[in-house]
Amino acid sequence: MEYQISQIALNNGLTFLAIATGIVIIVVGGFLVKLLMDLSELTKNINTTSIILNEELKPTLKTLNKTISSFNEIIQNTGEGMGNMKIGFENAVSKTKLFSQNLFGGFLKGFMTVYSLFCKKK
């Protein structure tokens, strides 16, 4: 008799487990269906957003490309101008140096001439 009661309890337990598992599978399946529907809607929204961004960004990218080209030209012209200015500055410094050397040499020659004249008179 005890064996039959434990067998009945075991059968009831297994029946409860089977029903509970079925309910859990149905609930999880419902959530998975809801998730798949939301993901489908999200994919449609992302596609629409990417189309809008593509249409809106094309003119902006063209303008940005032109602006960058203009900046590159300005930078190249500035580089050439700085190179020319450097060459001009170097020429001015070298001519100033040559002039000052000639001026100092002339001053030194004049001083030596005056000095030699004063030394001869004595």
Rosetta blueprint (number, residue, H / E / L):
1 M L
2 E H
3 Y H
4 Q H
5 I H
6 S H
7 Q H
8 I H
9 A H
10 L H
11 N H
12 N H
13 G H
14 L H
15 T H
16 F H
17 L H
18 A H
19 I H
20 A H
21 T H
22 G H
23 I H
24 V H
25 I H
26 I H
27 V H
28 V H
29 G H
30 G H
31 F H
32 L H
33 V H
34 K H
35 L H
36 L H
37 M H
38 D H
39 L H
40 S H
41 E H
42 L H
43 T H
44 K H
45 N H
46 I H
47 N H
48 T H
49 T H
50 S H
51 I H
52 I H
53 L H
54 N H
55 E H
56 E H
57 L H
58 K H
59 P H
60 T H
61 L H
62 K H
63 T H
64 L H
65 N H
66 K H
67 T H
68 I H
69 S H
70 S H
71 F H
72 N H
73 E H
74 I H
75 I H
76 Q H
77 N H
78 T H
79 G H
80 E H
81 G H
82 M H
83 G H
84 N H
85 M H
86 K H
87 I H
88 G H
89 F H
90 E H
91 N H
92 A H
93 V H
94 S H
95 K H
96 T H
97 K H
98 L H
99 F H
100 S H
101 Q H
102 N H
103 L H
104 F H
105 G H
106 G H
107 F H
108 L H
109 K H
110 G H
111 F H
112 M H
113 T H
114 V H
115 Y H
116 S H
117 L H
118 F H
119 C H
120 K H
121 K H
122 K L
